[in-house]
Amino acid sequence: LQQRKWKRAHSENNIRIQDTQNFKSFDCDLITLSPGGCLVKSGALPDRFRFHLQLISGDHIQGTGLKIYKQGEDQYGIKFSNLGIHQIEAIHRSLK
């Protein structure tokens, strides 16, 4: 088994998904969050998309997300890419 780089924490927040190919945006429920990605509940999810997330601290996180796996009927694992160090640190701080 491959060990995760980041610890994940449960989250009761939303993440805004921007499907750039179909010009749609929608909110998904966050289940868990880490600086490296998240698990969301959604009816469907594009393979690659832009996202926006506002942390409880008020920090705004924006970047590119990649769908890396599907779990059950409506949960998807997302890997974050192109996040800056300040965004990574903000997510890390919000999980403590």
ChimeraX commands (.cxc) that place a marker at each C-alpha (Angstrom):
marker #1 position 0.00,0.00,0.00 radius 0.5
marker #1 position 1.15,3.50,-0.82 radius 0.5
marker #1 position 1.22,5.86,2.14 radius 0.5
marker #1 position -0.41,9.27,1.76 radius 0.5
marker #1 position 1.79,12.35,1.78 radius 0.5
marker #1 position -0.77,14.43,3.71 radius 0.5
marker #1 position -3.12,13.69,6.58 radius 0.5
marker #1 position -6.77,14.15,5.70 radius 0.5
marker #1 position -9.40,15.68,7.98 radius 0.5
marker #1 position -13.18,15.61,7.80 radius 0.5
marker #1 position -14.72,18.75,6.38 radius 0.5
marker #1 position -18.21,20.20,6.32 radius 0.5
marker #1 position -17.52,22.67,3.55 radius 0.5
marker #1 position -18.26,22.98,-0.16 radius 0.5
marker #1 position -15.96,23.17,-3.14 radius 0.5
marker #1 position -16.94,24.96,-6.35 radius 0.5
marker #1 position -16.11,22.96,-9.48 radius 0.5
marker #1 position -15.69,24.80,-12.79 radius 0.5
marker #1 position -16.00,22.42,-15.73 radius 0.5
marker #1 position -14.10,24.40,-18.36 radius 0.5
marker #1 position -14.99,22.04,-21.24 radius 0.5
marker #1 position -18.75,22.27,-20.72 radius 0.5
marker #1 position -18.75,25.83,-19.30 radius 0.5
marker #1 position -20.61,24.77,-16.15 radius 0.5
marker #1 position -19.92,25.31,-12.47 radius 0.5
marker #1 position -21.46,23.56,-9.49 radius 0.5
marker #1 position -20.86,22.95,-5.78 radius 0.5
marker #1 position -19.89,19.62,-4.24 radius 0.5
marker #1 position -19.86,18.59,-0.59 radius 0.5
marker #1 position -16.39,18.07,0.85 radius 0.5
marker #1 position -16.03,14.89,2.87 radius 0.5
marker #1 position -12.31,15.06,3.66 radius 0.5
marker #1 position -9.63,17.62,2.87 radius 0.5
marker #1 position -5.83,17.72,2.81 radius 0.5
marker #1 position -3.27,20.03,1.19 radius 0.5
marker #1 position -2.89,17.41,-1.55 radius 0.5
marker #1 position -6.53,16.89,-2.42 radius 0.5
marker #1 position -9.96,15.96,-1.15 radius 0.5
marker #1 position -12.82,13.51,-1.25 radius 0.5
marker #1 position -16.11,14.96,-2.50 radius 0.5
marker #1 position -19.70,13.86,-2.90 radius 0.5
marker #1 position -21.06,14.65,-6.35 radius 0.5
marker #1 position -23.37,13.22,-8.98 radius 0.5
marker #1 position -20.66,13.47,-11.63 radius 0.5
marker #1 position -17.24,15.04,-11.98 radius 0.5
marker #1 position -15.10,15.93,-15.02 radius 0.5
marker #1 position -11.63,14.39,-15.25 radius 0.5
marker #1 position -9.88,17.79,-15.07 radius 0.5
marker #1 position -11.33,21.09,-13.82 radius 0.5
marker #1 position -10.71,24.36,-12.01 radius 0.5
marker #1 position -11.90,24.67,-8.41 radius 0.5
marker #1 position -12.47,27.29,-5.74 radius 0.5
marker #1 position -12.62,26.58,-2.03 radius 0.5
marker #1 position -13.12,29.00,0.86 radius 0.5
marker #1 position -11.66,27.75,4.12 radius 0.5
marker #1 position -13.24,28.44,7.51 radius 0.5
marker #1 position -10.31,30.81,8.15 radius 0.5
marker #1 position -11.50,32.93,5.21 radius 0.5
marker #1 position -8.59,31.92,2.96 radius 0.5
marker #1 position -9.52,31.31,-0.68 radius 0.5
marker #1 position -7.93,28.37,-2.49 radius 0.5
marker #1 position -8.06,28.14,-6.28 radius 0.5
marker #1 position -6.37,25.68,-8.56 radius 0.5
marker #1 position -6.68,22.75,-10.89 radius 0.5
marker #1 position -8.21,19.47,-9.76 radius 0.5
marker #1 position -7.80,16.01,-11.22 radius 0.5
marker #1 position -10.30,13.20,-10.62 radius 0.5
marker #1 position -8.16,10.25,-9.57 radius 0.5
marker #1 position -10.70,7.68,-8.35 radius 0.5
marker #1 position -14.38,6.97,-7.76 radius 0.5
marker #1 position -15.58,5.48,-4.49 radius 0.5
marker #1 position -19.06,4.04,-4.32 radius 0.5
marker #1 position -21.86,5.67,-6.29 radius 0.5
marker #1 position -21.17,9.36,-5.71 radius 0.5
marker #1 position -17.77,9.99,-4.10 radius 0.5
marker #1 position -14.65,11.08,-5.96 radius 0.5
marker #1 position -11.03,11.49,-4.95 radius 0.5
marker #1 position -9.48,14.71,-6.24 radius 0.5
marker #1 position -5.80,15.56,-6.48 radius 0.5
marker #1 position -4.91,19.26,-6.34 radius 0.5
marker #1 position -2.29,20.58,-8.74 radius 0.5
marker #1 position -0.74,23.99,-9.29 radius 0.5
marker #1 position -1.26,25.18,-5.70 radius 0.5
marker #1 position 1.19,27.71,-4.35 radius 0.5
marker #1 position 3.00,27.29,-1.04 radius 0.5
marker #1 position 0.74,29.86,0.66 radius 0.5
marker #1 position -2.36,27.92,-0.38 radius 0.5
marker #1 position -0.87,24.63,0.81 radius 0.5
marker #1 position 0.05,26.19,4.16 radius 0.5
marker #1 position -3.44,27.71,4.52 radius 0.5
marker #1 position -5.09,24.31,4.01 radius 0.5
marker #1 position -2.63,22.69,6.43 radius 0.5
marker #1 position -3.37,25.33,9.09 radius 0.5
marker #1 position -7.13,24.89,8.65 radius 0.5
marker #1 position -6.86,21.18,9.48 radius 0.5
marker #1 position -5.29,21.66,12.89 radius 0.5
marker link #1:1,2 radius 0.2
marker link #1:2,3 radius 0.2
marker link #1:3,4 radius 0.2
marker link #1:4,5 radius 0.2
marker link #1:5,6 radius 0.2
marker link #1:6,7 radius 0.2
marker link #1:7,8 radius 0.2
marker link #1:8,9 radius 0.2
marker link #1:9,10 radius 0.2
marker link #1:10,11 radius 0.2
marker link #1:11,12 radius 0.2
marker link #1:12,13 radius 0.2
marker link #1:13,14 radius 0.2
marker link #1:14,15 radius 0.2
marker link #1:15,16 radius 0.2
marker link #1:16,17 radius 0.2
marker link #1:17,18 radius 0.2
marker link #1:18,19 radius 0.2
marker link #1:19,20 radius 0.2
marker link #1:20,21 radius 0.2
marker link #1:21,22 radius 0.2
marker link #1:22,23 radius 0.2
marker link #1:23,24 radius 0.2
marker link #1:24,25 radius 0.2
marker link #1:25,26 radius 0.2
marker link #1:26,27 radius 0.2
marker link #1:27,28 radius 0.2
marker link #1:28,29 radius 0.2
marker link #1:29,30 radius 0.2
marker link #1:30,31 radius 0.2
marker link #1:31,32 radius 0.2
marker link #1:32,33 radius 0.2
marker link #1:33,34 radius 0.2
marker link #1:34,35 radius 0.2
marker link #1:35,36 radius 0.2
marker link #1:36,37 radius 0.2
marker link #1:37,38 radius 0.2
marker link #1:38,39 radius 0.2
marker link #1:39,40 radius 0.2
marker link #1:40,41 radius 0.2
marker link #1:41,42 radius 0.2
marker link #1:42,43 radius 0.2
marker link #1:43,44 radius 0.2
marker link #1:44,45 radius 0.2
marker link #1:45,46 radius 0.2
marker link #1:46,47 radius 0.2
marker link #1:47,48 radius 0.2
marker link #1:48,49 radius 0.2
marker link #1:49,50 radius 0.2
marker link #1:50,51 radius 0.2
marker link #1:51,52 radius 0.2
marker link #1:52,53 radius 0.2
marker link #1:53,54 radius 0.2
marker link #1:54,55 radius 0.2
marker link #1:55,56 radius 0.2
marker link #1:56,57 radius 0.2
marker link #1:57,58 radius 0.2
marker link #1:58,59 radius 0.2
marker link #1:59,60 radius 0.2
marker link #1:60,61 radius 0.2
marker link #1:61,62 radius 0.2
marker link #1:62,63 radius 0.2
marker link #1:63,64 radius 0.2
marker link #1:64,65 radius 0.2
marker link #1:65,66 radius 0.2
marker link #1:66,67 radius 0.2
marker link #1:67,68 radius 0.2
marker link #1:68,69 radius 0.2
marker link #1:69,70 radius 0.2
marker link #1:70,71 radius 0.2
marker link #1:71,72 radius 0.2
marker link #1:72,73 radius 0.2
marker link #1:73,74 radius 0.2
marker link #1:74,75 radius 0.2
marker link #1:75,76 radius 0.2
marker link #1:76,77 radius 0.2
marker link #1:77,78 radius 0.2
marker link #1:78,79 radius 0.2
marker link #1:79,80 radius 0.2
marker link #1:80,81 radius 0.2
marker link #1:81,82 radius 0.2
marker link #1:82,83 radius 0.2
marker link #1:83,84 radius 0.2
marker link #1:84,85 radius 0.2
marker link #1:85,86 radius 0.2
marker link #1:86,87 radius 0.2
marker link #1:87,88 radius 0.2
marker link #1:88,89 radius 0.2
marker link #1:89,90 radius 0.2
marker link #1:90,91 radius 0.2
marker link #1:91,92 radius 0.2
marker link #1:92,93 radius 0.2
marker link #1:93,94 radius 0.2
marker link #1:94,95 radius 0.2
marker link #1:95,96 radius 0.2
view
